């Protein structure tokens, strides 16, 4: 997988079954590039090694020219195996893998929410389709792929996927761990435990103090307003998290996986079969996903499902979850997986100390000082990062720097606290343009936000996932004031996901002659969608209650802003519902912003700009 690429460096993320990391050779057309190669390796199993290989070129890469790259293994048999394996990743006419660098991105892909067992096709295959067209005739390739949250669903796992995960753990010898506060003493018991499938909430000790925790953490709750969450196969061990990543980004392990119905009770047999059909369809498209990820610089940021549903939603949630040794371990294990499989490639220097900590504590066939490593991850507050392009791309962490409610422990926390928002403002002030990645939309659908506010008022924030920028007064005021600041970039693009439907808003400040041009492009999900009938009614209700001249707008926090929707070329009203990846095309000065959703079936949904004339 191609990860962070700058003017003179590139990082390639690789997982092998041998401890020796490959070297990396780069070439421009036929001419080899000179530079230094550094490889860092983390052992996660007896036959599983995660490598981040860095190439520091002596001279800057040529703007928009394809750079060929080759992994080089010292051992001849392994090199021969790799040459053969590489063929599956090449496009017609290619002899080597490649990527390109640009300081001025014009085509940016973004998407979120990729749930393997959702009954719909994976829109991530369209990244492969775009590369196929680029190599065959157009010569035009996407510049960057941004994954904006929920790259995995650690809390919502299909039974067949959990079976595959256990097979991979055995196959690669992924490290097991002892557990505190659970019915099982070690994660090696999970695959055969009677409660290991569809009943994992019962693995918590059944004492009175765990009643709330079981409901909060394992998703044993109904959400009648929006959706029902089935989190009874929640991943627990670090090995399960690592195996999940390997299974959702590559097809290589799937032929070695055996999925049977042993330990699946009759009660869950039908849902297991239904999920198996969806998983089979998901696996069918993985070769195209893996090939695409080997050719485009890819960046990621977590949202809640990468760790658990409603992660850090309220102060009360945090007190319950982090006060229990098992749930704290589960959160920490998900963060270890995120660090190794997502965060490491975003900003390698930022997380170098965390990686070194894991390397120093990996002894033999186990990870030592597991709790101390998790404590360090929970204390870490630098998951956000910036791409120094023109315009710069600021990727926000809206999960670990929350503005907690002091008045009520069950009120939603602000997505970012005052200090984090001040740092963000400082980083963008004075720029001509900026692209901001916020996993959750900053400008949400008003009627849905109102429903969430009503439930929050009655102390039921967890029931409707009341996570939006306007839910916390302090966060809302600060982020809106950032847009009002006279030094805010005049061209402002927001990319977001999370909500399982797609829409585009153009935002202007009322009563300001020189308002910044704010365009928010929300595209979600890659392999997930909102209940179709419900989204139609919510869309219709929003257009009726919050039309441009509706007096209800005066009661929103955004009353001093004009928020105009771009109507999708297909669908209904303002919202589009379906599996899609967003394609953002911008001009050099970022004044022209074109948005479209590329559907999993290849069809396109345009969001044409509003004609103010």
C-alpha positions as CSV (number, residue, x, y, z in Angstrom):
1,X,0.0,0.0,0.0
2,X,1.3,3.4,-1.0
3,X,1.1,5.7,2.0
4,X,2.6,9.2,2.7
5,X,4.3,10.7,-0.3
6,X,6.1,14.1,-0.3
7,X,8.3,15.9,-2.8
8,X,11.2,13.6,-2.1
9,X,10.0,10.8,0.1
10,X,7.6,7.9,-0.2
11,X,6.4,5.3,2.3
12,X,5.2,1.8,1.4
13,X,3.3,-0.3,3.9
14,X,3.8,-4.0,3.5
15,X,2.9,-7.1,5.5
16,X,5.0,-10.3,5.1
17,X,5.2,-13.7,6.7
18,X,9.0,-13.4,7.1
19,X,10.9,-11.1,9.5
20,X,13.2,-9.7,6.9
21,X,11.9,-6.5,5.5
22,X,12.2,-5.9,1.7
23,X,14.2,-3.0,0.3
24,X,12.7,-0.5,-2.1
25,X,14.0,0.6,-5.5
26,X,12.5,3.6,-7.4
27,X,12.8,4.6,-11.0
28,X,11.5,7.4,-13.3
29,X,10.7,5.6,-16.5
30,X,13.9,3.5,-17.0
31,X,16.2,5.7,-14.9
32,X,16.8,4.5,-11.3
33,X,16.4,7.1,-8.6
34,X,19.2,7.6,-6.0
35,X,18.2,7.7,-2.4
36,X,18.3,6.2,1.1
37,X,16.0,3.3,2.1
38,X,14.9,2.8,5.7
39,X,12.6,0.0,6.9
40,X,10.9,-0.3,10.2
41,X,9.3,-3.6,11.3
42,X,6.8,-4.6,13.9
43,X,6.3,-8.2,14.7
44,X,2.6,-9.0,15.4
45,X,2.8,-12.8,15.1
46,X,5.2,-15.7,14.6
47,X,4.5,-15.4,10.8
48,X,3.3,-11.8,10.6
49,X,5.5,-8.7,10.2
50,X,4.3,-5.2,9.4
51,X,6.8,-3.0,7.6
52,X,6.8,0.6,6.7
53,X,9.5,1.2,4.1
54,X,10.7,4.7,3.5
55,X,12.6,6.0,0.4
56,X,14.3,9.4,0.7
57,X,15.3,10.5,-2.8
58,X,18.3,12.6,-3.4
59,X,16.4,14.8,-5.8
60,X,12.7,15.8,-5.7
61,X,10.2,13.8,-7.7
62,X,9.1,15.2,-11.0
63,X,5.7,16.8,-10.7
64,X,2.9,14.3,-11.9
65,X,5.4,11.8,-13.4
66,X,4.7,8.2,-12.6
67,X,7.4,6.8,-10.3
68,X,7.9,3.0,-10.7
69,X,8.8,1.1,-7.5
70,X,9.9,-2.4,-6.8
71,X,10.2,-4.4,-3.5
72,X,13.5,-6.2,-3.3
73,X,14.0,-9.2,-1.1
74,X,17.5,-10.4,-0.3
75,X,16.5,-14.0,-0.4
76,X,16.2,-15.3,-4.0
77,X,13.3,-17.7,-3.4
78,X,11.3,-14.9,-1.6
79,X,12.1,-12.5,-4.4
80,X,10.9,-15.0,-6.9
81,X,7.7,-15.4,-5.0
82,X,7.2,-11.6,-4.9
83,X,7.8,-11.2,-8.6
84,X,5.1,-13.7,-9.2
85,X,2.8,-12.1,-6.7
86,X,3.4,-8.7,-8.1
87,X,1.8,-9.7,-11.4
88,X,-1.6,-9.7,-9.7
89,X,-1.1,-6.0,-8.8
90,X,-0.2,-4.7,-12.2
91,X,-2.4,-3.1,-14.8
92,X,-2.3,-4.2,-18.5
93,X,0.9,-2.9,-20.0
94,X,2.6,-2.3,-16.7
95,X,5.8,-4.1,-15.6
96,X,6.2,-2.4,-12.2
97,X,4.1,-0.8,-9.6
98,X,3.9,3.0,-9.6
99,X,2.6,6.2,-8.1
100,X,2.9,9.9,-8.7
101,X,3.5,13.0,-6.6
102,X,1.9,16.4,-7.0
103,X,2.1,19.5,-4.9
104,X,-1.1,20.7,-6.5
105,X,-3.8,18.0,-6.2
106,X,-6.6,18.4,-8.7
107,X,-8.4,15.1,-8.2
108,X,-9.0,13.9,-4.6
109,X,-10.9,10.8,-3.8
110,X,-12.5,10.3,-0.4
111,X,-14.8,7.9,1.3
112,X,-15.7,6.3,4.6
113,X,-17.8,3.5,6.2
114,X,-16.7,0.3,4.6
115,X,-18.7,-2.6,6.3
116,X,-17.8,-5.9,4.7
117,X,-21.2,-7.6,5.4
118,X,-23.4,-4.7,4.2
119,X,-25.5,-6.0,1.3
120,X,-24.1,-3.8,-1.4
121,X,-21.1,-3.6,-3.6
122,X,-17.8,-2.0,-2.5
123,X,-17.3,1.4,-4.0
124,X,-13.6,1.3,-3.3
125,X,-13.2,-0.8,-6.5
126,X,-13.9,2.4,-8.4
127,X,-10.4,3.6,-7.4
128,X,-9.1,0.6,-9.4
129,X,-11.4,1.5,-12.3
130,X,-10.0,5.0,-12.4
131,X,-6.4,3.7,-12.5
132,X,-7.4,1.2,-15.2
133,X,-8.7,4.0,-17.4
134,X,-5.6,6.1,-16.6
135,X,-3.2,3.4,-17.7
136,X,-5.2,2.3,-20.8
137,X,-5.9,5.7,-22.4
138,X,-6.5,8.9,-20.4
139,X,-3.2,9.2,-18.5
140,X,-5.2,10.9,-15.8
141,X,-4.9,9.4,-12.3
142,X,-6.3,10.4,-8.9
143,X,-3.8,12.4,-6.9
144,X,-4.8,11.3,-3.3
145,X,-7.1,8.8,-1.7
146,X,-8.5,10.0,1.7
147,X,-10.3,7.4,3.9
148,X,-12.2,9.5,6.4
149,X,-13.3,7.0,9.0
150,X,-14.7,3.5,9.7
151,X,-12.1,1.7,7.5
152,X,-13.0,-1.3,9.6
153,X,-16.0,-2.1,11.9
154,X,-14.4,-3.5,15.0
155,X,-17.7,-3.4,16.8
156,X,-20.0,-4.8,14.1
157,X,-18.5,-8.0,12.7
158,X,-20.2,-10.7,10.7
159,X,-20.1,-14.3,12.1
160,X,-18.3,-15.6,8.9
161,X,-15.8,-12.7,9.2
162,X,-15.1,-13.7,12.8
163,X,-14.5,-17.3,11.7
164,X,-12.1,-16.0,9.1
165,X,-10.3,-13.9,11.7
166,X,-9.7,-16.9,13.9
167,X,-8.3,-18.8,11.0
168,X,-5.9,-16.0,10.2
169,X,-4.8,-15.8,13.8
170,X,-3.9,-19.5,13.7
171,X,-2.4,-19.3,10.3
172,X,0.0,-16.4,11.1
173,X,0.5,-17.1,14.7
174,X,-0.8,-13.7,15.8
175,X,-0.1,-13.0,19.4
176,X,-2.8,-13.9,22.0
177,X,-3.0,-12.1,25.3
178,X,-4.4,-12.6,28.8
179,X,-7.5,-10.7,29.8
180,X,-8.6,-9.2,33.0
181,X,-12.3,-8.7,33.9
182,X,-13.7,-11.2,31.4
183,X,-15.1,-14.7,31.7
184,X,-12.3,-16.0,29.5
185,X,-8.7,-15.7,30.8
186,X,-7.0,-15.5,27.4
187,X,-8.0,-14.5,23.9
188,X,-7.0,-18.0,22.7
189,X,-10.3,-19.2,24.2
190,X,-12.5,-17.0,22.1
191,X,-12.7,-19.1,19.0
192,X,-14.1,-22.1,20.8
193,X,-16.0,-20.5,23.7
194,X,-19.8,-21.1,23.6
195,X,-20.3,-17.3,23.8
196,X,-17.7,-16.5,21.2
197,X,-20.2,-15.9,18.4
198,X,-23.1,-13.5,18.5
199,X,-23.1,-13.4,22.3
200,X,-19.8,-11.7,23.3
201,X,-21.6,-9.2,25.5
202,X,-22.1,-12.1,27.9
203,X,-18.3,-12.6,28.2
204,X,-18.3,-9.7,30.7
205,X,-18.7,-10.9,34.3
206,X,-22.4,-10.8,35.1
207,X,-22.3,-8.5,38.1
208,X,-24.4,-5.4,38.7
209,X,-21.7,-2.9,37.9
210,X,-21.3,-4.4,34.4
211,X,-25.0,-3.9,33.4
212,X,-24.5,-0.4,32.0
213,X,-21.1,-1.3,30.5
214,X,-22.5,-4.2,28.6
215,X,-25.2,-2.0,27.1
216,X,-22.9,0.8,26.2
217,X,-19.9,-1.1,24.9
218,X,-21.3,-4.0,23.1
219,X,-24.1,-2.1,21.5
220,X,-26.9,-4.1,23.2
221,X,-29.2,-1.3,22.4
222,X,-31.8,-0.3,19.8
223,X,-31.8,2.8,17.7
224,X,-35.3,3.0,16.3
225,X,-34.9,6.5,14.9
226,X,-32.0,5.6,12.6
227,X,-30.8,2.0,12.7
228,X,-30.2,-1.1,14.7
229,X,-26.7,-2.0,15.8
230,X,-25.6,-5.6,16.2
231,X,-22.3,-5.5,18.0
232,X,-22.5,-8.9,19.6
233,X,-19.4,-10.1,17.7
234,X,-17.3,-7.1,18.9
235,X,-13.5,-7.7,18.4
236,X,-11.7,-8.1,21.7
237,X,-8.1,-9.2,21.2
238,X,-5.3,-7.3,19.4
239,X,-4.8,-10.3,17.2
240,X,-8.4,-10.1,16.0
241,X,-8.0,-6.5,15.1
242,X,-4.8,-7.1,13.1
243,X,-6.4,-10.1,11.3
244,X,-9.4,-7.9,10.4
245,X,-7.2,-5.4,8.7
246,X,-5.4,-8.0,6.7
247,X,-8.7,-9.5,5.6
248,X,-10.4,-6.3,4.4
249,X,-7.4,-4.9,2.4
250,X,-6.2,-8.1,0.6
251,X,-7.5,-11.3,-0.9
252,X,-4.4,-13.2,-0.3
253,X,-5.4,-14.9,3.0
254,X,-9.0,-15.8,2.0
255,X,-8.1,-18.9,0.0
256,X,-6.5,-20.3,3.1
257,X,-9.5,-19.5,5.3
258,X,-12.0,-22.2,6.2
259,X,-15.4,-21.0,7.3
260,X,-17.7,-23.6,9.0
261,X,-20.6,-23.4,11.4
262,X,-19.0,-25.1,14.3
263,X,-19.9,-23.2,17.5
264,X,-22.7,-21.4,15.7
265,X,-26.0,-22.2,17.5
266,X,-29.2,-22.9,15.6
267,X,-30.5,-19.5,16.7
268,X,-27.9,-17.7,14.7
269,X,-27.6,-20.1,11.7
270,X,-29.8,-18.1,9.4
271,X,-28.1,-14.8,10.0
272,X,-24.7,-16.5,9.6
273,X,-25.8,-17.8,6.1
274,X,-27.1,-14.3,5.1
275,X,-23.8,-12.7,6.2
276,X,-21.8,-15.4,4.4
277,X,-23.4,-14.3,1.1
278,X,-22.4,-10.7,1.7
279,X,-18.9,-11.6,2.8
280,X,-18.4,-13.8,-0.3
281,X,-19.4,-10.8,-2.5
282,X,-17.0,-8.6,-0.6
283,X,-14.1,-10.9,-1.0
284,X,-14.7,-11.2,-4.7
285,X,-13.8,-7.5,-5.2
286,X,-10.7,-7.5,-2.9
287,X,-8.1,-8.1,-5.7
288,X,-9.2,-4.8,-7.3
289,X,-9.0,-3.0,-4.0
290,X,-5.5,-4.3,-3.2
291,X,-4.3,-3.4,-6.7
292,X,-5.6,0.2,-6.4
293,X,-4.1,0.7,-3.0
294,X,-0.7,-0.2,-4.4
295,X,-0.8,2.8,-6.9
296,X,-2.2,5.9,-5.1
297,X,-1.0,7.8,-2.0
298,X,-3.5,6.9,0.7
299,X,-4.2,8.6,4.0
300,X,-6.6,7.7,6.8
301,X,-8.2,8.9,10.0
302,X,-10.3,7.0,12.5
303,X,-13.9,7.4,13.3
304,X,-15.8,5.5,16.0
305,X,-16.3,2.1,14.4
306,X,-12.5,1.7,13.8
307,X,-12.5,1.4,17.6
308,X,-16.1,1.0,18.9
309,X,-19.5,2.6,18.3
310,X,-20.1,5.9,20.1
311,X,-16.4,6.1,21.0
312,X,-15.9,8.9,23.6
313,X,-19.5,10.2,22.9
314,X,-20.1,11.5,26.4
315,X,-18.2,11.9,29.7
316,X,-20.3,9.2,31.2
317,X,-19.4,6.8,28.4
318,X,-15.7,7.4,29.0
319,X,-16.1,6.9,32.8
320,X,-17.8,3.5,32.3
321,X,-15.6,2.2,29.5
322,X,-12.1,3.3,30.7
323,X,-13.0,2.3,34.3
324,X,-13.3,-1.4,33.3
325,X,-10.1,-3.4,32.5
326,X,-11.6,-5.4,29.7
327,X,-13.3,-2.6,27.8
328,X,-10.2,-0.4,28.3
329,X,-8.1,-3.2,26.8
330,X,-10.5,-3.5,23.9
331,X,-10.3,0.2,23.1
332,X,-6.5,0.0,23.4
333,X,-6.2,-3.0,21.1
334,X,-8.2,-1.2,18.5
335,X,-5.8,1.8,18.8
336,X,-2.8,-0.5,18.4
337,X,-4.4,-1.8,15.2
338,X,-5.1,1.7,14.0
339,X,-1.5,2.8,14.8
340,X,0.1,-0.1,12.9
341,X,-2.4,-0.4,10.0
342,X,-3.5,3.2,9.5
343,X,-1.9,5.9,11.6
344,X,1.7,4.9,11.0
345,X,1.6,5.7,7.3
346,X,-0.1,9.1,7.7
347,X,2.7,10.8,9.6
348,X,5.5,8.4,10.4
349,X,7.6,10.8,12.3
350,X,4.7,11.8,14.6
351,X,4.1,8.3,15.8
352,X,7.8,7.1,15.8
353,X,7.9,7.0,19.6
354,X,4.7,4.9,19.7
355,X,6.1,2.4,17.1
356,X,9.4,2.2,19.0
357,X,7.5,1.5,22.2
358,X,5.8,-1.5,20.6
359,X,9.0,-2.7,19.0
360,X,10.9,-2.6,22.3
361,X,8.1,-4.5,24.1
362,X,7.8,-7.3,21.6
363,X,9.5,-10.3,23.0
364,X,9.3,-13.8,21.6
365,X,5.7,-14.6,20.9
366,X,4.0,-11.9,22.9
367,X,3.6,-8.2,23.5
368,X,5.0,-7.2,26.9
369,X,3.7,-4.3,29.0
370,X,0.5,-4.4,27.1
371,X,-1.4,-2.1,29.5
372,X,1.5,0.5,29.5
373,X,1.4,0.6,25.7
374,X,-2.3,1.2,25.8
375,X,-1.9,4.0,28.4
376,X,0.6,5.7,26.0
377,X,-1.8,5.4,23.1
378,X,-4.7,6.8,25.2
379,X,-2.5,9.7,26.2
380,X,-1.4,10.5,22.7
381,X,-3.0,13.6,21.2
382,X,-1.3,14.0,17.8
383,X,-3.4,11.7,15.6
384,X,-4.3,14.8,13.4
385,X,-1.9,15.6,10.6
386,X,-1.4,17.9,7.6
387,X,-0.5,17.4,4.0
388,X,1.7,20.2,2.8
389,X,0.1,20.5,-0.6
390,X,-1.4,23.6,-2.3
391,X,-4.0,23.9,-0.9
392,X,-2.9,22.2,2.3
393,X,-5.0,19.3,3.5
394,X,-5.8,19.4,7.3
395,X,-7.0,16.1,8.7
396,X,-8.8,16.5,12.0
397,X,-9.0,14.1,15.0
398,X,-12.5,14.4,16.2
399,X,-12.4,11.5,18.6
400,X,-9.6,11.9,21.2
401,X,-9.6,15.6,22.0
402,X,-13.2,16.0,23.1
403,X,-14.7,19.0,24.8
404,X,-16.5,17.2,27.6
405,X,-19.7,18.5,29.1
406,X,-19.3,19.8,32.6
407,X,-23.0,20.2,33.3
408,X,-24.2,16.6,32.5
409,X,-22.1,13.5,32.1
410,X,-24.7,12.2,29.5
411,X,-24.6,15.2,27.3
412,X,-22.6,14.7,24.0
413,X,-19.0,15.9,24.2
414,X,-17.8,18.5,21.6
415,X,-16.0,16.8,18.8
416,X,-12.9,19.0,19.5
417,X,-11.9,20.9,22.6
418,X,-10.9,24.6,22.7
419,X,-7.2,24.0,22.6
420,X,-7.4,21.6,19.6
421,X,-9.7,24.1,17.7
422,X,-7.3,27.0,18.5
423,X,-4.4,24.9,17.1
424,X,-6.4,24.2,14.0
425,X,-7.3,27.8,13.5
426,X,-3.6,28.8,13.9
427,X,-2.6,26.3,11.2
428,X,-5.0,27.7,8.6
429,X,-5.0,31.5,9.2
430,X,-3.6,33.5,6.4
431,X,-3.9,30.7,3.8
432,X,-5.5,31.4,0.4
433,X,-7.3,28.0,0.5
434,X,-7.5,24.9,2.6
435,X,-9.1,21.5,2.5
436,X,-10.3,20.1,5.8
437,X,-11.1,16.5,6.5
438,X,-13.6,16.1,9.3
439,X,-15.0,12.6,9.7
440,X,-18.4,14.0,10.7
441,X,-19.9,16.8,8.6
442,X,-19.5,20.2,10.2
443,X,-22.7,21.3,8.5
444,X,-25.2,18.5,9.1
445,X,-28.8,18.0,7.9
446,X,-30.8,20.2,10.2
447,X,-33.8,18.0,10.8
448,X,-31.6,15.1,11.9
449,X,-29.6,17.4,14.2
450,X,-32.9,18.5,15.8
451,X,-34.0,14.9,16.4
452,X,-30.6,14.2,18.0
453,X,-31.0,17.3,20.2
454,X,-34.4,16.2,21.4
455,X,-33.1,12.8,22.4
456,X,-30.1,14.5,24.1
457,X,-32.5,16.7,26.1
458,X,-34.1,13.6,27.5
459,X,-30.8,12.0,28.3
460,X,-30.8,9.6,25.4
461,X,-27.8,10.8,23.4
462,X,-26.5,7.3,23.0
463,X,-29.8,6.2,21.5
464,X,-29.4,8.2,18.3
465,X,-25.6,8.7,18.1
466,X,-25.9,12.4,18.8
467,X,-22.5,13.2,17.4
468,X,-22.4,16.4,15.4
469,X,-20.5,19.6,15.5
470,X,-23.5,21.6,16.7
471,X,-24.4,19.3,19.6
472,X,-22.0,21.0,22.0
473,X,-22.4,24.7,22.4
474,X,-18.7,25.5,23.0
475,X,-17.4,23.5,20.1
476,X,-20.1,24.8,17.8
477,X,-19.4,28.4,18.7
478,X,-15.7,28.1,18.2
479,X,-15.8,26.3,14.9
480,X,-18.4,28.8,13.5
481,X,-16.3,31.7,14.7
482,X,-13.3,30.2,12.8
483,X,-15.3,30.5,9.6
484,X,-16.2,34.1,10.6
485,X,-12.7,35.2,11.3
486,X,-11.4,37.8,8.7
487,X,-8.2,35.8,8.2
488,X,-9.9,32.6,7.5
489,X,-9.0,31.2,4.0
490,X,-11.3,32.7,1.4
491,X,-11.6,29.2,-0.3
492,X,-12.6,26.5,2.2
493,X,-13.4,22.9,1.3
494,X,-14.6,20.4,3.9
495,X,-14.6,16.6,3.2
496,X,-16.5,14.4,5.5
497,X,-18.3,11.0,5.8
498,X,-19.8,9.1,8.7
499,X,-23.5,9.5,8.0
500,X,-24.1,6.9,5.3
501,X,-25.6,9.3,2.7
502,X,-24.0,11.9,0.5
503,X,-24.7,15.7,0.0
504,X,-23.0,18.9,-0.9
505,X,-23.5,22.3,0.8
506,X,-22.3,25.7,-0.3
507,X,-22.0,28.0,2.7
508,X,-21.7,31.8,2.8
509,X,-21.7,34.2,5.7
510,X,-24.7,36.5,5.9
511,X,-24.2,40.2,6.2
512,X,-20.6,39.9,5.0
513,X,-19.4,41.4,1.7
514,X,-16.3,39.2,1.5
515,X,-17.5,35.9,2.8
516,X,-15.3,32.9,2.5
517,X,-16.5,30.3,-0.1
518,X,-17.2,27.2,1.9
519,X,-18.0,23.9,0.2
520,X,-18.7,20.8,2.2
521,X,-18.7,17.5,0.4
522,X,-20.0,14.6,2.4
523,X,-19.8,11.2,0.8
524,X,-20.7,8.1,2.8
525,X,-20.4,5.1,2.7
526,X,-18.1,3.1,0.6
527,X,-20.0,-0.1,1.6
528,X,-22.8,1.1,3.8
529,X,-26.0,3.1,3.3
530,X,-28.9,4.7,5.3
531,X,-32.3,2.9,5.3
532,X,-33.7,4.1,2.0
533,X,-37.3,4.7,3.0
534,X,-36.3,6.6,6.1
535,X,-33.7,8.9,4.4
536,X,-36.4,9.9,1.8
537,X,-38.7,11.0,4.6
538,X,-36.0,12.9,6.5
539,X,-34.9,14.6,3.3
540,X,-38.4,15.7,2.5
541,X,-39.0,16.8,6.1
542,X,-35.8,18.8,6.1
543,X,-36.7,20.6,2.9
544,X,-40.1,21.5,4.2
545,X,-39.1,22.6,7.7
546,X,-35.8,24.3,6.9
547,X,-36.3,25.8,3.4
548,X,-34.3,28.9,2.8
549,X,-36.9,31.3,4.2
550,X,-38.2,29.2,7.0
551,X,-38.3,31.0,10.4
552,X,-37.1,27.8,12.0
553,X,-33.6,28.6,10.7
554,X,-33.5,31.4,13.2
555,X,-33.4,28.9,16.0
556,X,-30.2,27.1,14.7
557,X,-26.6,28.0,15.5
558,X,-26.0,28.7,11.8
559,X,-28.6,31.4,11.5
560,X,-25.9,33.9,10.4
561,X,-24.9,31.6,7.6
562,X,-26.5,30.8,4.2
563,X,-26.3,27.0,3.7
564,X,-27.5,26.0,0.2
565,X,-27.6,22.4,-1.0
566,X,-26.3,21.3,-4.4
567,X,-29.0,19.0,-5.7
568,X,-27.7,15.5,-6.9
569,X,-28.3,14.7,-10.5
570,X,-29.8,11.4,-9.4
571,X,-32.0,10.7,-6.4
572,X,-34.3,12.9,-4.5
573,X,-34.1,16.3,-2.9
574,X,-30.8,17.2,-1.3
575,X,-29.5,13.8,-0.2
576,X,-28.2,10.8,-2.2
577,X,-28.2,7.4,-0.7
578,X,-26.0,4.6,-2.0
579,X,-22.5,3.1,-1.8
580,X,-20.2,5.6,-3.3
581,X,-16.8,7.2,-3.3
582,X,-16.4,10.9,-3.5
583,X,-14.5,12.6,-6.4
584,X,-13.4,16.1,-5.7
585,X,-12.0,18.1,-8.6
586,X,-10.6,21.5,-8.0
587,X,-8.9,24.2,-10.0
588,X,-5.4,25.5,-9.2
589,X,-6.7,28.4,-7.1
590,X,-9.5,26.2,-5.6
591,X,-12.2,28.6,-6.8
592,X,-13.8,25.9,-9.0
593,X,-15.0,23.0,-6.9
594,X,-16.7,20.1,-8.7
595,X,-18.1,17.2,-6.6
596,X,-19.5,13.9,-7.8
597,X,-20.2,10.5,-6.2
598,X,-18.9,7.5,-8.1
599,X,-21.1,4.6,-7.3
600,X,-20.0,1.0,-6.8
601,X,-21.6,0.1,-10.1
602,X,-19.7,2.8,-12.0
603,X,-22.5,5.3,-12.4
604,X,-21.9,8.9,-11.5
605,X,-24.0,11.3,-9.4
606,X,-23.1,14.9,-10.0
607,X,-23.6,17.7,-7.5
608,X,-23.6,20.7,-9.9
609,X,-22.6,24.1,-8.5
610,X,-25.4,26.5,-7.6
611,X,-26.0,29.3,-10.1
612,X,-26.6,32.4,-8.0
613,X,-27.8,34.3,-11.1
